[in-house]
Amino acid sequence: MTEAVHEVGGVIVVQLAHAGCRARPEVTGSQPIGPSPLPKQLGISCREMGAGDIEKIVSSFAEAAVRARKAGFDGVQLHAAHGYLLSQFLSRFFNKRKDDYGMGQRGRSRLLLEIVRRIKMEAGGDYPLLIKMNSEDFLEDGLTINQMLETAAMLEVEGATAIELSGGTPYSGKLNPLRQGKFDAPEKEVFYRQAAGMYKSKIGLPLLLVGGIRSFGMADNLIEEGITDFIGFSRPLICEPGLIARWKAGDQKPSICVSDNLCIKSLREGSELRCLTFSRLNV
């Protein structure tokens, strides 16, 4: 896969993730683990991680980064957003620990920082290492913008390459990462503009911004205004893989993605990740 991407002049980064308390025991064959047991009302059984679990997680992320580099990936991204394991550690909603991995934002950031250090040590200090994290959780006692900025500042000190901002978790109601509805007006686009602006005023690491961006004009304005350095797309590219080529060719109409999330439905049913609404575009 990496060779195919490189042959056409592309660059490819692989995302490394651990689901933490959200892992499916029917798949893993073991009880999910996380920073703390989750509230019973969430309906998930999760064992609190001990020192041995934490060391295993740090080692496993580093080993994965080494494999990625050997496989030809141009970098790795740590998924620390959307209520996955690293996101759980960063958030008071999930992380109730009273030890060095739970006290204050520095403590809640400790696991992520240890993984960053280990990857740089084992995969190489020159190997690009990106972090995807929430701008905020949109949960009571969840990660806030100011806490995100604290963690981002620590990641900058540790030498991370760039940060991608997203937001929300499966427990965040309508403010989850996969918000539905057609974004047919500029004011409906850009979920995390405020957080991105605050980030750019305080943090020196390059910023990638994802979430609700559907038009070329909006993407271009975000760059021109200095709100972000790069634009991320997910559902629009699932719906229309040739979107960027279309814009580059001069047809700058917005993405036809209607954000109905049927692409996620197909994936969860065991099929390939594709747009079901406009499947003719994915033939």
Backbone as a ProteinNet text record, in pm:
[ID]
protein_1_A
[PRIMARY]
MTEAVHEVGGVIVVQLAHAGCRARPEVTGSQPIGPSPLPKQLGISCREMGAGDIEKIVSSFAEAAVRARKAGFDGVQLHAAHGYLLSQFLSRFFNKRKDDYGMGQRGRSRLLLEIVRRIKMEAGGDYPLLIKMNSEDFLEDGLTINQMLETAAMLEVEGATAIELSGGTPYSGKLNPLRQGKFDAPEKEVFYRQAAGMYKSKIGLPLLLVGGIRSFGMADNLIEEGITDFIGFSRPLICEPGLIARWKAGDQKPSICVSDNLCIKSLREGSELRCLTFSRLNV
[TERTIARY]
82.7	0	86.6	188.8	273.9	345.9	390.1	457.7	363.4	237.5	140	115.5	106.9	85.8	206.7	326.2	446.9	467	423.5	440.6	362.4	254.3	176.8	203.6	311.7	352.7	284.9	219.2	149.5	233.6	182.6	243.1	137.4	176.7	78.7	124.2	34.2	57.5	-45.7	-3.6	-96.2	-135.1	-263.8	-313.9	-308.9	-252.3	-241.3	-343	-425.6	-534.5	-554.9	-604.9	-648.3	-782.8	-882.2	-1018.4	-1038.3	-946.3	-961.7	-1090.4	-1165.4	-1290.9	-1394.7	-1375.2	-1471.3	-1437	-1331.1	-1295.9	-1407.6	-1421.9	-1529.7	-1475.6	-1517.7	-1464.9	-1492.1	-1600.3	-1627.6	-1523.9	-1450.8	-1343.5	-1209	-1181.4	-1050.2	-1039.1	-1152	-1149.2	-1107.7	-1105.9	-1066.7	-1148.9	-1148.2	-1222	-1155.1	-1231.3	-1172.5	-1099.7	-995.2	-918.9	-917.4	-900.7	-896.9	-841.1	-843.9	-789	-865.2	-997.5	-1083.7	-1206.5	-1271.9	-1400.3	-1499	-1579.7	-1674.9	-1802.9	-1874.8	-2003.7	-2097.3	-2172.1	-2259.4	-2361.9	-2402.6	-2506.4	-2459.1	-2328.1	-2277.6	-2286.9	-2312.8	-2334.6	-2210.1	-2091.7	-1966.4	-1887.6	-1842.6	-1758.3	-1612.5	-1538	-1400.5	-1312	-1199.6	-1106.2	-1003	-974.6	-872.5	-734	-656.9	-523.3	-424.6	-342.1	-234.8	-103.5	4	134.2	179.7	155	193.8	116.9	-10.8	-93.1	-40.7	-5.8	40.7	171.7	264.6	391.9	368.2	276.7	247.4	190	103.2	44.1	151.6	238.4	346.2	434.2	473.2	558.5	488.2	360.5	286.2	272.9	247	240.3	376.2	484	617.1	650.8	618.3	644.9	565.2	441.7	359.3	420.8	476.1	539.9	662.9	739.4	856.7	813.7	709.5	658.4	609.9	544.2	493.1	607.7	715.8	828.3	891.3	905.6	962.8	873.7	742.9	648.2	643.6	710.8	716.9	623	550	464	551	504.1	582	569.4	489.4	473.2	359.7	338.4	227.5	149	22.8	-60.5	-119.5	-107.5	-167.7	-310.8	-406.1	-547.1	-576.5	-576.4	-605.9	-732.9	-830.4	-956.9	-1074.6	-1195.5	-1321.2	-1348.3	-1289	-1319.8	-1250.8	-1144.3	-1061.3	-965.5	-877.2	-797.8	-721.7	-643.6	-562	-649.4	-761.8	-859.9	-920.7	-944.5	-999.2	-903.9	-775.2	-678.6	-675.4	-696.2	-687.3	-807.3	-915.2	-1042.8	-1085.7	-1125.7	-1175.5	-1304.9	-1379.5	-1502.7	-1472.6	-1362.4	-1323.8	-1218.5	-1129.5	-1011.2	-1035	-1058	-1081.4	-963.5	-849.5	-734.4	-681.3	-622.6	-563.7	-411.7	-354.9	-209.7	-148.9	-24.6	46.5	-12.3	-105	-168.1	-308.8	-341	-475.6	-488.3	-384.2	-394.1	-353.6	-449.3	-422.5	-406.2	-403.7	-392.9	-257.2	-152.8	-22.4	-26.6	-91.8	-103.4	-187	-298.2	-384	-316.6	-216.3	-142.3	-22	8.9	133.8	145.3	40.2	48.4	78.5	8.4	31.5	174.1	225.8	361.8	464.8	440.9	532.7	536.1	421.4	416.7	493	475.7	548.6	699.3	745.8	889.5	939.5	864.6	908.8	912.4	814.6	814.5	934	961.9	1075.3	1206.8	1212.9	1334.1	1350.7	1241.8	1253.7	1231.9	1146.9	1123.2	1211.6	1269.3	1360.4	1306.3	1393.3	1352	1311.5	1354	1319.9	1190.1	1128.9	1009.3	887	811.8	696.4	594.9	554.4	463.3	353.7	234.4	120.5	29.9	-47.5	-141.7	-279.7	-379.9	-518.7	-581.9	-634.5	-693.2	-818	-899	-1020.6	-988.9	-1061.1	-1058.3	-1128.9	-1236.7	-1308.4	-1399.8	-1443.3	-1526.4	-1675.3	-1717.6	-1859.6	-1932.9	-1868.3	-1923.9	-1899.5	-1988.6	-1963.7	-1841	-1743.6	-1615.5	-1528.7	-1565.4	-1483.3	-1372.6	-1288.8	-1177.8	-1230.8	-1168.8	-1205.7	-1102	-1133.3	-1037.3	-909.5	-921.4	-801.3	-716.7	-781	-705.3	-639.7	-708.1	-647.4	-521.6	-528.5	-412.8	-296.8	-327.6	-221.9	-150.9	-229.2	-170.1	-93.7	-148.3	-80.4	54.5	60.3	187.6	290.9	247.9	338.6	384.9	295.1	331.9	432.1	417.6	513.3	652.3	660.1	788.9	850.8	767	816.1	854.9	828.2	872.4	776	645.1	547.4	554.5	513.2	525.9	410.2	288.9	169.9	53.8	-51.4	-171.1	-292.7	-379.5	-508.6	-616.8	-699.4	-806.5	-938.9	-1005.3	-1141.3	-1220.8	-1322.6	-1396.8	-1508.6	-1552.3	-1665.9	-1632.4	-1727.9	-1717.8	-1853.7	-1863.7	-1994.8	-2098.5	-2054.1	-2144.3	-2179.5	-2141.5	-2157.7	-2284.9	-2379.9	-2506.5	-2488.3	-2555.2	-2547.9	-2411.8	-2328.8	-2195.1	-2089.6	-2130.4	-2035.4	-1954.8	-1847.1	-1762.4	-1832.8	-1939.3	-2008	-2144.6	-2144.1	-2270	-2340	-2469.7	-2547.1	-2611.2	-2647.4	-2711.9	-2627.5	-2691.8	-2620	-2573.6	-2445.7	-2388.2	-2392.1	-2513	-2535.9	-2521	-2466.8	-2441.7	-2312.2	-2236.2	-2106.4	-2113.1	-2222.1	-2229.7	-2248.2	-2283.2	-2298.7	-2168.6	-2070.1	-1943.7	-1849	-1745.3	-1633.1	-1677.5	-1674.9	-1719.7	-1632.3	-1500.8	-1407.4	-1326.8	-1390	-1321.6	-1266.8	-1347.6	-1303	-1180	-1184.6	-1071.3	-947.5	-965.5	-852.4	-788.3	-871	-817.1	-737.8	-787.8	-715.3	-585.6	-591.5	-470.9	-363.2	-399.5	-300.4	-239.9	-311.4	-258.8	-161.8	-160	-78.9	22.3	-4.1	76.9	150.4	276.6	357	352.5	301.7	297.5	196.3	226.4	128.7	-2.9	-113.1	-247	-317.9	-378	-469.8	-608.9	-705.3	-841.1	-938.1	-1018.1	-1118.9	-1253.5	-1362.9	-1493.5	-1586.4	-1676.4	-1781.8	-1743	-1618.8	-1573.2	-1614.9	-1693.3	-1750.2	-1725.4	-1678.6	-1663	-1519.2	-1480.9	-1346.5	-1326	-1428.4	-1415.2	-1387.9	-1457.7	-1436.4	-1297.1	-1256.6	-1123.5	-1016	-1032.6	-935.4	-931.8	-1048.5	-1054.5	-988.3	-1007.4	-946.8	-794.4	-740.4	-595.3	-551.7	-621.9	-585.3	-594.6	-694.2	-712.6	-620.3	-542	-449	-515.7	-639.8	-709.3	-645.9	-595.7	-532	-426.2	-341.3	-236.6	-274.4	-356.3	-399.2	-546.6	-612.5	-752.8	-765	-846.6	-872.1	-1013.9	-1027.3	-1158.8	-1171.2	-1291.3	-1316.3	-1436.5	-1556.8	-1676.6	-1683.9	-1643	-1647.8	-1563.5	-1450.7	-1366.2	-1416.5	-1490.2	-1555.6	-1665.2	-1737.8	-1846.6	-1793.3	-1687.2	-1637.7	-1484.3	-1427.7	-1281.7	-1206.5	-1269.9	-1205.2	-1232.3	-1276.5	-1314.5	-1202	-1083	-972.8	-932.8	-932.7	-901.2	-1005.4	-1132.1	-1237.7	-1216.1	-1186.8	-1160.2	-1038.5	-935.4	-812.4	-836.1	-929.3	-959.9	-1047.4	-1095.9	-1173.3	-1318.3	-1370.3	-1508.4	-1508.7	-1538.9	-1525.7	-1659.5	-1757.2	-1882.5	-1852.9	-1929.4	-1904.1	-1915.5	-1861.6	-1875.9	-2023.7	-2053.7	-2192.3	-2230.9	-2138.8	-2166.3	-2280.8	-2378.3	-2492.8	-2482.5	-2371.5	-2345.5	-2456.9	-2504.5	-2608.2	-2551	-2420.3	-2348.8	-2379.3	-2436.7	-2460.7	-2329	-2223.9	-2093.1	-2046.1	-2075.1	-2038.3	-2124.2	-2249.6	-2340.3	-2286.1	-2237.7	-2186.4	-2063.6	-1979.3	-1858.5	-1893.1	-1986.3	-2023	-2092.9	-2150.1	-2214.1	-2115.9	-1988.7	-1886.1	-1855.3	-1913.9	-1886.3	-1770.2	-1734.5	-1627	-1678.9	-1585.7	-1621.9	-1649	-1775.6	-1810.6	-1939.6	-1961.9	-2083.2	-2197.8	-2304.3	-2420.9	-2517.5	-2516	-2605.2	-2564.4	-2434.1	-2383	-2286.2	-2326.6	-2236	-2186.8	-2259.1	-2215	-2079.3	-2043.5	-1915.5	-1800.5	-1830.2	-1724.9	-1704.1	-1761	-1745.6	-1603.7
-120.1	0	125.9	128.2	246.5	267.8	158.9	171.8	227.6	182.8	231.3	380.7	426.4	568.3	649.5	600.5	673.1	679.5	575.4	571.5	681.8	728.2	836	970.9	978.3	1105	1141.4	1044.9	1074	1048.5	1092.9	1070	1002.1	902.6	825.8	810	841.6	830.4	732.5	642.8	545.6	589.4	574.3	611.2	490.9	510.8	406.3	434.1	335.3	358.7	239.3	265.8	163.2	209.1	120.8	160.7	175.4	120.9	134.4	71.1	145	93.4	62.6	116.8	94.8	-28.2	-100.7	-222	-325.1	-406.8	-506.4	-641.6	-690.1	-815.8	-934.9	-929.2	-1039.9	-1048	-938.3	-937.5	-967.8	-904.2	-917.9	-1042.8	-1093.3	-1208.2	-1175.2	-1046.6	-1006.7	-886.4	-859.6	-746.6	-616.3	-518.2	-389.1	-325.8	-248.4	-177.4	-28.8	50.9	195	261.7	394.2	463.7	433.7	419	394.1	316.3	246.5	185.7	294.5	266.7	366	364.1	477.5	480.1	372.3	310.1	199.4	240.1	368.1	410.9	408.1	400.6	392.6	251.2	155	18.3	-53.4	-13.8	-75.1	-119.9	-244.4	-295.6	-274.2	-207.8	-170.6	-183.3	-252.5	-270.4	-158.4	-107	-2.8	-59.7	12.2	-32.5	-18.5	-122.4	-118.1	-79.5	-78.5	-37.2	-126.4	-256.6	-348	-322.7	-292.4	-260.8	-135.5	-35.5	90.8	70.9	-3.2	-28.7	-106.8	-201.8	-279.4	-190.8	-99.1	-7.2	82.4	138.1	224.9	147.3	26.9	-55.6	-92.1	-123.5	-166	-53.3	68.4	181.6	203.8	194.9	215.2	106.7	-18.5	-128.1	-110.3	-61.6	-37.2	71.1	175.2	282.1	230.7	144	85.6	2.4	-78.8	-158.4	-68.3	42.4	134.7	193.9	230.9	288.6	185	62.7	-43.9	-73.5	-54.9	-81.8	31.4	142.1	251.3	366.7	364	478.4	600.2	717.5	840.6	902.9	844.9	892.4	816.3	844.1	784.2	894.4	864.6	954.5	877	932	872.6	923.8	831.7	869.4	893.3	1020.4	1059.1	1142.3	1108.3	1180.8	1084.3	1139.5	1065	957.1	968.9	873.1	739.1	731.9	611.5	616.1	516.8	502.1	629.1	685.5	801.7	922.8	932.7	1036.9	1016.5	891.7	861	907.1	885.1	928.4	1080.6	1153.9	1299.7	1366.6	1291.8	1350.4	1312.1	1409.8	1381.5	1301.3	1306.8	1228.3	1079.6	1036.2	895.4	863.8	957.5	932.3	982	888.9	921.9	880	853.6	801.9	905.1	853.7	939.1	925.4	866.3	848.8	945.6	918.6	1009.8	1014.1	925.9	924.4	984.3	1050.8	1105	1238.3	1285.6	1407.1	1527.8	1616.6	1735.7	1700.7	1804.7	1777.4	1718.2	1754.5	1692.8	1544	1505.1	1363.6	1290.3	1351.7	1287.3	1278.9	1365.1	1363.1	1269.4	1216.9	1143.8	1023	942.6	824.9	865.6	965	1011.4	1060.4	1135.9	1188	1075.2	974.6	861.2	784.8	772.7	705.1	785.7	916.8	1002.7	985.1	989	973.7	838.4	732.3	597.4	580.5	635.3	626	699.5	817.9	894.9	822.3	752.2	678.9	554.9	483.3	355.1	364.9	456.7	471.3	577.5	662.4	765.7	904.8	993.9	1130.2	1207.9	1160.3	1228.1	1176.4	1076	1015	1099.2	1150.4	1235.6	1167.6	1239.3	1186.5	1289.4	1260.3	1349.3	1299.7	1390.5	1356.7	1406	1317.3	1359.3	1367.4	1482.4	1498	1584.7	1574.3	1654.2	1799.3	1889.6	2029.2	2040.4	1964	1947	1826.6	1773.2	1652	1680.6	1803.7	1838.1	1746.9	1724.2	1642.9	1714.1	1696.5	1748.3	1678.7	1756.4	1706.1	1647.5	1672	1625.3	1723.7	1687.4	1773	1907.3	2015	2150.2	2205	2316.8	2379.2	2415.7	2473.6	2513.6	2393	2282.7	2161.6	2104.6	2112.1	2070.4	2151.5	2282.5	2368.3	2332.4	2295	2250.2	2127.3	2030.3	1907.8	1937	2022.1	2057.3	2123	2208	2272.8	2169.7	2068.5	1961.8	1878.4	1853.8	1778.8	1857.1	1988.5	2072.6	2059.6	2061.2	2045	1909.4	1805.8	1670.7	1648.5	1746.3	1735.6	1667.7	1667.8	1616.6	1698.5	1639.3	1705.3	1799	1758	1838.3	1781.3	1861	1818.3	1837.1	1735.9	1745.4	1761.5	1864.6	1890.1	1837.8	1760.4	1715.5	1744.6	1665.6	1690.5	1590.7	1581.1	1498	1351.8	1279	1135.7	1073	939.9	877.8	915	970.7	1004.8	1153.8	1225.9	1372	1417.2	1325.8	1363.1	1414.8	1525.4	1581.4	1642.5	1660.3	1717.1	1607.5	1492.3	1383.6	1410.8	1334.7	1362.7	1345.6	1264.2	1234.1	1302.5	1433.2	1508.2	1492.5	1475.3	1455.2	1585.1	1587.7	1704.5	1766.1	1817.2	1877.3	2017	2043.1	2172.6	2262.9	2318	2390.3	2541	2586.2	2728.5	2744.5	2852.6	2870.2	2862.7	2916.3	2917.1	2777.7	2678.9	2542	2462.8	2519.3	2449.9	2480.4	2402.7	2422.8	2406.6	2285.1	2255.9	2322.5	2330.1	2363.3	2490.7	2587.6	2712.5	2785.7	2801.4	2875.2	2810.7	2679.5	2609	2623.1	2616.2	2628.8	2766.6	2869.7	3004.4	3021.2	2965.4	2973.2	2894.1	2778	2695.7	2775	2835.6	2905.3	3025.2	3080.1	3195.6	3154.9	3024.3	2981.3	2871.5	2789.6	2670.7	2685.5	2646.4	2663	2545.8	2430.9	2315	2336.7	2290.6	2300.5	2236.1	2296.6	2250.3	2195.7	2076.3	2020.2	2031.5	2083.4	2102.7	2018	1938.9	1853.6	1885.3	1848	1861.3	1959.1	1908.5	1990.8	2075.2	2071.2	2154.3	2085.2	2153.8	2090.6	2169.4	2294	2375.8	2420.7	2436.8	2485.3	2625.6	2710	2847.2	2854.7	2773.1	2773.8	2722.3	2613	2558.3	2661.7	2729.4	2830.4	2947	2990.8	3102.2	3066.5	2943	2901.8	2909.6	2873.2	2881.8	3028	3105.5	3246	3326.6	3295.5	3370.3	3323.2	3219	3169.9	3090	3042.1	2962	2823.9	2772.3	2640.7	2637.9	2536	2521	2419.1	2322.3	2217.5	2186.6	2131.5	2094.1	1942.5	1885	1741.5	1713.1	1609.6	1564.2	1415.8	1372.7	1230.8	1188.2	1215.1	1172.3	1227.2	1353.7	1400.9	1316.6	1263.8	1182.2	1039.5	993.1	862.8	872.8	983.5	1005.6	1031.7	1110.3	1158.1	1152.3	1036.9	1023.2	1121.7	1167.3	1261.4	1406.4	1436.1	1572.9	1672.9	1642.6	1738	1757.5	1648.2	1658.9	1746	1731.8	1814.1	1960.6	1991.8	2131.3	2185	2103.8	2147.2	2173.5	2098.3	2115.3	2237	2302.9	2424.4	2415.8	2294.8	2278	2284.1	2399.2	2420.1	2420.5	2350.7	2332.3	2251.9	2274.8	2203.3	2052.4	1981.2	1835.7	1798.2	1687.8	1642.5	1559.3	1538.3	1460.4	1524.1	1442.2	1491.9	1452.7	1392.9	1360.9	1278.5	1177.5	1090.9	970.4	954.7	849.8	707.8	693.1	558.2	487.4	564.3	503.2	427.7	481.1	414.6	290.7	298.5	184.4	65.9	91.8	-17.6	-80.8	1.1	-50.5	-136.9	-91.5	-165.3	-297	-305.1	-429.3	-527.1	-490	-579.7	-563.3	-462.2	-435.1	-335.7	-296.5	-198.9	-60.1	29.8	167.9	240.4	271	340	419.1	515.1	594.9	514.8	494.7	422.7	516.4	644.2	740.9	769.1	782.6	810.3	700.3	574.7	462.1	456.4	519.2	517.1	584.8	673.3	742.6	655.2	541	456.8	328.4	323.2	204	197.5
0	0	0	85.9	90.4	-42.7	-105.1	-234.5	-340.3	-338.9	-436.5	-419.7	-295.4	-268.9	-314.5	-283.8	-320.5	-471.6	-541.4	-686.7	-757.8	-696.5	-757.4	-689	-612.2	-553	-423.3	-360.2	-235.4	-111.9	0.3	131.7	217.2	296.3	373.5	518.4	610.2	754.2	810	897.6	955.4	1096.3	1126.9	1258.6	1352.3	1470.2	1571.5	1682.2	1712.6	1807.5	1898.7	2017.9	2111.9	2164.5	2163.7	2201.1	2351.1	2432.6	2576.6	2626	2706.3	2762.2	2655.2	2535.6	2427.9	2343.1	2378.4	2304.1	2317.2	2215.1	2213	2259.1	2376	2428.8	2338.2	2258.4	2167.1	2055.6	2035.8	1935.7	2000.4	2114.5	2179.2	2264.7	2314.2	2402.2	2543.8	2578.9	2714.1	2757.8	2887.9	2941.3	2898.7	2856	2819.2	2937.3	2906.1	3008.3	2976.6	3081.2	3063.7	3187.1	3193.3	3309.9	3437.7	3426.1	3542.9	3497.3	3590.3	3555.1	3512.5	3411.2	3363	3446.1	3449.4	3520	3466.6	3554.2	3515.1	3410.4	3411.7	3318.6	3173.3	3151.5	3014.7	2960.2	3050.8	3005.9	2957.9	3005.9	2962.2	3084.1	3082.1	3189.7	3151.8	3239.6	3206.2	3329.6	3315.5	3427	3429.1	3548.7	3563.4	3533.8	3456.4	3417.5	3533.3	3550.9	3648.3	3582.6	3661.7	3610.2	3494.7	3505.8	3399.1	3271.1	3284.7	3167.3	3097.7	3175.9	3119.2	3043.2	3101.1	3033.5	2904.1	2907.1	2787	2677	2713.7	2616.2	2554.9	2638.7	2588.2	2490.6	2528.8	2442.8	2312.5	2321.7	2203.5	2101.2	2147.2	2054.8	1988	2066.1	2009.2	1907.1	1939.6	1846.3	1717.9	1730	1611.7	1524.1	1586.5	1509.1	1435.4	1500.2	1435	1314.2	1330.1	1217.9	1104.5	1141.4	1039.8	958.7	1026.7	953.5	860.7	909.4	825.7	705	722.3	613.9	511	539.9	443.8	469.4	580.8	612	641.8	597.5	612	750.2	835.9	971.4	1037.8	1165.8	1239.2	1309.1	1336.7	1414.6	1532.2	1651.7	1769.8	1783.2	1792.8	1806.8	1954.6	1993.2	2131.2	2136.9	2050.5	2044.1	2056.6	2058.9	2039.7	2144.4	2262.2	2367.5	2353.7	2272.9	2270.1	2389.8	2402	2523.8	2562.3	2470.2	2505.5	2535	2467.4	2496.2	2634.9	2671.5	2803.5	2913	2892.8	2993.7	3006.4	2895.2	2897.3	2963.1	2982.4	3021.5	3162.4	3241.1	3376.4	3374.2	3264.7	3254.2	3264.6	3204.5	3204.5	3310.9	3335.1	3417.6	3560.3	3652.1	3792.9	3880.9	3818.8	3892.9	3993.2	4102.1	4204.9	4207.9	4101.7	4097	3995.8	3953.8	3864.5	3723.5	3693.3	3560.6	3563.4	3674.8	3683.3	3753.5	3819.1	3898	3813.9	3785.9	3706	3558.7	3474.5	3331.5	3295.1	3367.5	3341.8	3371.3	3479.9	3510.4	3407.6	3366.7	3267.3	3130.7	3108.1	2981.3	2985.4	3101.8	3119.4	3026.4	3012.3	2926	2783.3	2731.9	2595.2	2578	2673.8	2665	2669.5	2751.8	2758.6	2626.5	2563.1	2433	2328.7	2329.4	2235.6	2253.8	2378.5	2404	2356.9	2384.4	2348	2195.7	2126.8	1980.3	1923.1	1973.2	1921.4	1949.6	2061	2096.1	2008.5	1980.7	1911	1759.9	1715.7	1571.5	1509.9	1594.6	1545.4	1569.2	1616.2	1644	1520.4	1402.5	1277.7	1215.9	1277.5	1219.7	1255.5	1157	1185.3	1277.1	1380.8	1482.6	1506.9	1457	1471.3	1582.8	1640.1	1745.6	1704.4	1710.2	1692.1	1829.6	1865.9	1998.1	1991.3	2093.6	2100.1	2132.7	2068.1	2110.7	2245.2	2259.3	2385.9	2371.8	2486.3	2486.2	2475.1	2509.6	2515.7	2614.7	2729.7	2837.4	2970.1	3064.9	3198.9	3256.3	3302	3352	3241.1	3116.1	3005.2	2973.3	2877.9	2835.2	2786.3	2832	2790.2	2693.5	2630.4	2538.7	2612.8	2731.4	2805.6	2844.4	2880.1	2912.1	2787.2	2673.5	2546.9	2519.8	2544.1	2520.4	2613.2	2737	2829.3	2773.3	2728.6	2674.5	2546.6	2460.3	2335.2	2362.2	2464.2	2498.8	2542.9	2617.4	2659.8	2539.9	2446.3	2326.1	2241.9	2241.4	2168.6	2229.6	2360.5	2428.9	2397.8	2387.5	2361.2	2214.4	2128.8	1990.3	1895.7	1928.3	1832.5	1704.5	1592.9	1463	1434.7	1466.6	1439.8	1520.5	1534.8	1606.4	1516	1515.1	1446.4	1551.5	1537.1	1632.9	1581.4	1666.2	1640.5	1767.3	1797.6	1919.7	1941	2066.5	2100.1	2119.3	2175.6	2201.1	2168.1	2170.5	2148	2253.2	2366.1	2475.7	2476.7	2370.6	2366.4	2297.7	2277.4	2215	2074.3	2042.5	1907.7	1876.5	1977.9	1956.3	1944.2	1893.6	1871.2	1745.4	1718.9	1602.4	1468.2	1463.1	1337.7	1334.5	1350.5	1351	1216.1	1221.9	1100.8	1053	925.9	868.1	759.3	656.8	545.3	582.2	567.2	603.2	480	452	327.4	341.4	453.4	473.4	552.2	525.6	592.4	743.5	803	949.3	1007.7	923	970.1	959.2	889.9	872.2	988.8	998.2	1091.2	1236.4	1285.3	1421.2	1528.1	1502.1	1610.2	1580.4	1515.8	1477.7	1600.3	1705.2	1823.2	1884.8	1900.7	1960.5	1872.8	1740.5	1649.7	1660.6	1670.4	1684.7	1812.4	1922.1	2048.5	2041.5	1976	1959.1	1884.7	1772.6	1690.5	1763.1	1859.9	1933.7	2043.3	2078	2191.6	2160.8	2059	2033.2	1900.2	1898.1	1777.4	1681	1724	1635.7	1523.7	1401	1291.6	1330.4	1283.5	1317.3	1194.4	1210.7	1111.9	1171.4	1094.3	1144.2	1064	1134.1	1070.9	1134.3	1067.6	1131.2	1063.7	977.7	921.3	801.9	759.9	647.5	517.8	437.4	318.4	190	197.4	77.3	59.1	-67.5	-98	-41.7	-55.9	-8.7	139.7	217.8	361.9	395.9	331.1	356.3	324.2	211.5	168.9	267.5	314	408.7	541.8	588	714.5	708.2	593.1	575.7	567.5	483.8	463.2	591.1	675.3	799.6	911.2	884.8	985.8	1096.1	1072	1171.6	1183.5	1071.8	1069.8	961.5	966.3	865.5	758.5	796.8	705.1	730.8	629.7	638.9	631.4	720	717.3	669.3	587.4	541.6	572	606.3	626.1	543.2	592.5	520.2	377.2	351.4	212.1	116.4	163.9	76.5	65.4	166.2	153.7	47.2	52	-43	-183.7	-193.1	-321.8	-321.9	-350	-344.7	-434.6	-541.6	-633	-601.2	-478.7	-443.2	-465.8	-416	-426.9	-572.8	-648.8	-791.5	-862.3	-822.9	-883.4	-854.2	-727	-692	-766.4	-773.7	-841	-988.8	-1048.6	-1190.7	-1217.5	-1112.1	-1130.2	-1088.6	-1068.6	-1022.8	-870.7	-816.2	-672.3	-599.2	-654.9	-580.7	-454.7	-346.6	-220.9	-237	-141.3	-137.3	-141.7	-211	-218	-95.6	-2.6	118.1	196.8	236	313.2	460.5	500.4	641.3	704	629.6	684.7	759.8	754.8	828.6	782.3	664.8	614.1	582.4	557.6	534.6	658.6	776.4	901.2	921.2	880.8	892.4	813	690.7	608.4	672.1	734.7	798.2	918.6	1000.2	1120.3	1087.3	969.8	927.7	865.8	864.5	813.2	666.7	604.3	464	455	333.8	318.2	354.3	384.2	414.9	283.6	257.5	133.2	154.4	67.5	71.7	12.3	89.1	39.1	-33.3	2.7	-59.9	-204.2	-227	-361.4	-402.4	-385.8	-410.7	-554.1	-645.7	-784.8	-802.4	-708.4	-718.3	-673.8	-610.4	-555.2	-634.6	-754.7	-838.1	-893
[MASK]
+++++++++++++++++++++++++++++++++++++++++++++++++++++++++++++++++++++++++++++++++++++++++++++++++++++++++++++++++++++++++++++++++++++++++++++++++++++++++++++++++++++++++++++++++++++++++++++++++++++++++++++++++++++++++++++++++++++++++++++++++++++++++++++++++++++++++++++++++++++++++++

